[in-house]
Amino acid sequence: MNVFKLITCLLITGSVFGQKTPTVKQIQAFDQYVATVQKQWAIPGMSVVVVKDNKVIFSKGYGVREVGRPEPVDTQTLFACASTTKAMTVALMGMLVDEGKLAWSDPVYKYLPELQLYDASASREITIRDLLIHDTGVGGTDFFTGAMHIPVNEMFRRMALVKPSYSIRSGFIYQNIMYSAAGRIIERLMGTTWAEAIQARIFRPLGMLRTVPKRRYIKDDNQVRPHYVINDTIRVIDYTPDSEIGSAGAVWSSADDISKWVTCMLDSSKYNGGRLLKPETWAEVFKTQTLVPNDEYPTMQLLQPNWLTYGLGWYQHDYKGHKINFHTGSHAGLTAITAQLPDEKLGIFAFGNVDHAEGRHALIYKAFDLFALGGTRDWSTEFKTLYEGIKEQNRKATASFVAQRVPNTKPSLALQEYAGTYNSLLYGEITVSLAGNDLSFNANNALTATLPHWHYDTFYGSFDKAWQGKTTAQFSLSSVGKVSTLVFNGMDFKKKR
């Protein structure tokens, strides 16, 4: 819905909502602020929707779907929900709880015995709840989708090779594979695929008829392209493939459609005379489950919350004495964020089409200030300063790394001695070949780089896809002077004989 038509609608129906109804001035102020955020963070296209008291009070698209093309973003344009999908997967799991098919405290092995962890006792101990709150002790394993193309069952098998970062339930590390495990359990108990289940049990009941479980389900061109800043220029990049771990973050939706999900979750999962979850199950979703370190989000440096926690698929923190539930979502070149201020029945969802445009956070607090809590703080400018500082720290770290290069060295062996195939039970296979005076690396036909010599037996340079940044490849020699191991982008391999 066009924002100015929305203002007219609010003027006509304002008496229904009493003093809680946003004023035209507030609506216009928020519209202007979103436009400012878009410009300040150089976001090609955005779509934002705000819900209050079960009504959409703001919905608008900004900018273009793709840089260099005229097609505008509107409220029907499809964006990636990314990890905000997790809350939807939690809702599906909650339906199984309501149907008595499982309990939050059930052990995972009861339903998914093939998921085995490095610590055999943890394999027996992790519960359905643990899958959803990032406390299993297993560190991030996004290399399963970023550096290889393997089916999810193979990912589960390899989880037994991932050394834990900490013991079970003693800390928090974000873990996508566990949400994939949740999706597989949903499939087994619902007797259908996760994609079919989410359409039948959430999208269709809520009337989210444009929303799809994965991008390949989209049937028209009203969708954004992903973008990345490369050498200070915003460029279109390729879509990343639909992931094998879809239940962790594969949904695509529009502002108009996602408003129905926001409304449903604010209103104890009610919709059109029905409800997705029983009241007690909905309450459990938003109950604090585990503590989260404040460094999980740089924004917390400015927000300074008294606490930061995680529910079932939702982060939580306090703001001006109120509880906020929120979650971000990020794919390469695409962003999403959603947040609730439950005691004001106020929610927001914002999409963007450039990588990690953190102005999305500013929209949350501006919406909550403007439509509920009061305040004039310019969150966008403050967050911009914060993230520019982080970029500067990263630039200094890179400069420090470059300064440590030892000049006038050469590889221990002739370049052809480094060529060959390297294997890892965890990370798969990487081939190394000559590329003139450089070495070319191909990890699992998913991650490639051509790197010049840096110093000694280390090679350093950019990935072939520039938006992926830079990487290193470090070789080690055996006691007899032969190449034995390779560490590429943090993944260790042994040379195949």
N, C-alpha and C positions, 0 to 999 in steps of 0.2 A: 504494500500500500504506500503511495506517495505520502511523504510526511506532511505536506500542506493539506491534502485531503483528510489526513488523520487529525490535524488540528481542528478543521471544520467539524469533524465528527465529534471530537471531544467537547467543542463549544455547545453543540446541540444536546449532547447527552450528559453534560457535566453535572447536572443536579443529581443524577443517579448516584454519583460517587461522593458527593459532599465535599468536605475540605481536603480530602486526600487526592482529589483530581488534580493532575499536573496542570499548571497554567500554560497558556500559549507562550508566554515569555520563557518559561522553563523549557518547553519543547524546542523553541527556537534556539535557546542558549545551548542546549545539548547538541542540536544539529550543527551549530557553528563549531562546537568543540570537537565533534567527530571530524569535521572537515579540517580543523587545525591539526588534529592528530595525524590524519592522512598525509597532510603536507609535511609536517614536521618529521615524520618517520619515513617519508617517501614510499608510501604504500600505493602500488598501482590501482588496486581495487579493494573495496571493503563492503561489508554488509553487516548491519547492526540492528538488533531488535531488543526492545525493553518491554517487559511485562510487569504490570502492577495490579493487584487485586483481581486477578484472573482476566485482565484485559490487556491487549497490546496497546501501549501508549506511545510507542515510537517504533518505526520500521522503515529503513531506507538503505538503498545501495549507493555507493560512491565510486567514482572513477571507472576504470575499464577492466575488462576481463583479461586482456593481454596487452602489454606495452607495444605500441606501434600499430595497434588496430583500434577502430572506433567503437566496437560493440561495448555498450555500457553495462555496468553491474546494476541489477535491479533486485528486488526482494524475492525473485524466483531463481536467481542465479545460484548454481550449485557450487559449494566449496567443500573442502575436506573438514570433517569434524575431528579427524585424527584421534588423539587420546581422550577427548570428551566422550568418545564411543564407550569407554570403560563403564560409565554410569549406566548405559543401556544394557550392557552385558550383566552388570550387577542386578538390574531389574529383572532380567530373564531368570537369573539364578534365584532371585527372591520369589518368583512365581513357582519354581520347583519346591521351595521351602513351604509356600502356602499350600501346595498340593500334597505335601507330606512325602515327596519323593527323595528329599535329602534334608539334612540339617546343616547349619553353618559350621557346627563343630565336628561334622563327619570327617573321617580321615580320607584324604584324596585317593589313596591306593584302592579304596573300596570301589571307586568308579573309573580310575585311570591308573591301573597298576603299572603301565609302561613308563610313567614318569618316575624316574629314579634319580636321586641326587648323589653327590659325591660322598656325603655322610649318610650311610645306610640307615642310621637311627632317625635322621631327619626325614628320610623318605617315608618312614612309617608314621612319623609324628605330624607332618604338615596336614592342615585341615582345609576345608573349603574356604573358611574365613581367611586363612593365611595366603591363599592364592590371590586374594583381592586387596590386601593391605600392604604388600611389598615388605614383608618381614620374615621371609623364609631363610634369609642369610645368604642367598645366592646373588652375587653382583650382576650388573647389567650384562646382557648377552645379545645386544643388538647386532653384533657381527653375524648372527645367524641369518639376518635378513639383509644386512648391508654388504657383507663380504662373501656371500654364497647364495645359491638357489637350491634349497633342500626342502623336502616336505616336512610338515610339522612333526610327524612321528619320528623322523630322524633327529629333529631338534630335541625332542624329549629324550631320545636315546643318548645324545651327546651331553645332556645336562649332568649326567653322572661323572663327566670329566671336568666339570667346572668347579674349581676349588671355592669353598664358601668364603665370603668376605668377613663373616662373623657367624656366631652360632644362632640357631633359629630363635626368633622373637627377641633378639637383643639389639636390634637396630633397624634402620630403614634404608633400603636402596631400591630405587625404582626398577621394576622388573616386568617387562612386557610378556615374556614367555609364559608366566604364570596366568596371565589373562587368556592366553591362547589355550592353556590347559582348562581353564574355566569354560571356554567356548566348546571344547571337545566333550566335556561332561554334560553340558547343556544338550549337545547333539544326541548323546547316547540316551539321555533320560526323556528327551522330547521326541525322539524318533525321527528327526529331520535335521537338515544342516543348520548351522548357526545363522546363516544368511536367510534361510527360509523362516526360521523361528522368529528372528527379529522383525521381519516384515509382517508375519501373521499375528504376532503377539504384541507388537508395539506400533509399528508404522501404520498399519491399516486401521486398527481401532482408534488411533488418534487422528486419523485423516491426513497423515503425512505422506501424501501420494507421490510427491517428487523425491522423497528421501530414499536412498538406496544403500544396501549393505556394503557395496564395493563399487569403485568407479566404473568397472566394466558393465555394470547394470544401467548406466546412464544412457538415455535414448535420444537426447537432443544436444545441440551445441551451446546451450545456455549454461556453460560451466567455465570456471576460471582456469587459466594456465598458471603453473608455478613460476616464481621468479627468484633470482638470487643476485646479490650485489657482487659483481666480479670486477676488480680493479676500479672500484668506485662508480661502476655503471650497472644499472639494473638490467638484467638480461633474462630472457625466457629460458628455462631449462626443461628437460624432458620430465614427464611424469615418472615417478617411481612406480614399479610394478605393484599391482594389487598384492598385498602381503598374504603369506600363508597363515599369519597370526591375526586374521581380520578382527576377531573379537576384542583385540587390544586397541584397534584404532582405524578401522577401514571405512566407516560410514561417511557418506556425502549427503549434505542437506542444504537447504536455503533458509533465508531469514523467515519467510512466511511459514515454512514447515516447522522449523526448529522452535518457533514460538509456542507451538502446541506442546512440544516436549517440556519446554521451560515452565509453561503453565501447569502442566500435569504434575511435575515434580514439586512445584511450590504448593500445590493444592492437595497434598497427601496422596498423590498418584491418581486423583479423580479425573474423569473425562466423560463428557456426554452422558451423565447418569450412571456410569460404571466406574471401575477403578482397576488399575493394574495390579496393585498389591494390597494386602490386608494392612490396616493401620499400624499394627505392631511391627510388621515387616518393613514398611516404609520408614518407620521411626528407627529401626535398627540400622538401616542404610546410612542414616545421618548421625548415628551415635558415634562418638569418638572411639576409635579402635586402637590407635597407636600414635606415639609421638613422632614428629618429623623435625629434623634439625633445621634451624633458621636459614642455613646456607643453601637449602634446597632451591630457594628463589632469591636472586639478588634484590628484588623489590622489598624484601623484608628488612633490608638495611635502613630504608626510609620509613616503612610502616611501623617498625618496632612493635610487633604484636607481643602480648604477654604469653601467648601460646600458639603453636602451629602443630596441627594434628592431621590425621587421615582417617576418614570413615570408610565406608565401602564404596570405593570409586570416586571419592570426593576429598580434596584437601579442605582444611578448616582453619580459621584463625579469628581472633577478635579484632574488631574495628569500631572505635568510638563506643565501646561498651556493648556492642552487638556481635553476634556470631555470624560469620560469613562461611558459606560453602562454595568452593570454586574448583575449577580444573582447567588446565591449559591443554592444547593439542598442537602438535607440530609434525608436519611432514616436510620433506625437502621442498622448500619454496612456498609453503602454505602454513597458515596458522589459524588457530581457533582459541576462544576462551569463553567460559561461561561462569556465572557467579549468581549466588542467591543471598538476599538479605531476608531470611525467613520470617522474622517477626514483623516485617513491613510488607510481606508478600510481594517483594520486589525482586525481579530477576533480569539478567542481561545475557545475551549471547552475541559475540562479535567474531566475524571471519575476516581473514586477510589473505592476500596472494603474493606475499614476499617473505622470504625466510626470516623467522624469528624477529618480526616487527614488534618489539616489546611495548610499543604504544598501546597494545591491547590491554595491558594492565591498567593504564590510566583511565580507560573508559569505564572500568568497573567502579572505581572510587569516585569518579566524577558523577556517574549515574546515581550512586548511593547518596552522595552529598546533595546533589541537585534535587532529587525526587523524594528524599526521605530525611536525611540526617543533618543537612545544612553544612556550609563550609565553602570556601572559595579557593582552596589550595589548587595550584596548577600542577597536577600530578604528571602530566605529559612532559612538561619542561624539566621537572625534577627527575623523572625516570630517564629522560634523554641524557641529562648530565651524568647520572649514575652509570648508564650503559656506555656512554662515551669514555668514562673513566675506566671501565672494564676493558674496552677496546684498546685504550692506551696501555694498560697493564699487559695485555696480550702482545701488543706491538713491541713493548720493551722486552718481554720474555723471548720473543722471536729474535730481536736484535742481540740479546745476550747469547742465545744459542749460536747465532751467526758469528759472533765475536769469539766464540770458543773453537772455531774451526782452526785446525792446525794446517798452516800453509805448506805448500811444496811437498806434500806427501803423495804417495801413489799406492794403488792396491798391492797387496802382498803377492798376488798371482796375476797371470795374464787374464784379461776379461773373460775369455772363453771358458776358463776354469770355474767361473761362478755360474755359468749357464747350466740348466738342467731342471729336473723336477724335484720339488720339495714337498713333503707330506706331514700332516698332523692329524691325529685321531679326532681332535677337537675342531681345528680350523680348516680341514680339508686339504686342498692341493694348490700349490702355486708353481707356475712355470716361469723360469728366468731365461731370457734369450738376449743375444746381442742386438743392439740397435745403434750401429755406428760406433761411436765412442762412449755410448751410454748403455745401460741395462734396462730391458723391458720386463715388467712384472705383470703377471696375470693370475689373480687369485680367484679360482673357482669360476672363471668366466663372468665374474661379477664386479671385480674391483681391479682396475688396471692403472699402471703408472709407468712412465719412461723417465728414469732418473740418471742424472750425471754423477760422476764420482764427487764425493764431498771431502773426505779425508780417510786415510788408512783403508779399512775395509767397509766403510760406510758410504752409502749413496743417498742423496737427498734432492728432492724437488717436488714438483706438482703432480697430482693425479691427472690422468688424461682428461677427466671431466673437471674443469677448472674450479667449479663450485665446491668440489669436495676438499679443496685446500691442498696442503703440502703433507708429505710423509717422508719417513726414513726407512732404509733397508740396511740392516747391519749383519754382516757375515762373520762367522767364527770358524777358525781352523782347528782341525784335530791335531793330536800330538805328532802326527807324521806330515803335517803341512798341507793337508787336503781340506777343502771346504766341507764343513760338517753340518752347520746349522745356519738358519736365516731367521732374523726377527724383522718382519715387515709390518709396519703400521701397528706395532704392539703385539702381533700374533707370531708365535714361534713355530718354526718348521724344521724338519730334519731332511737333509739331502738324500734322495733315493739313490741307492747304489745299483 
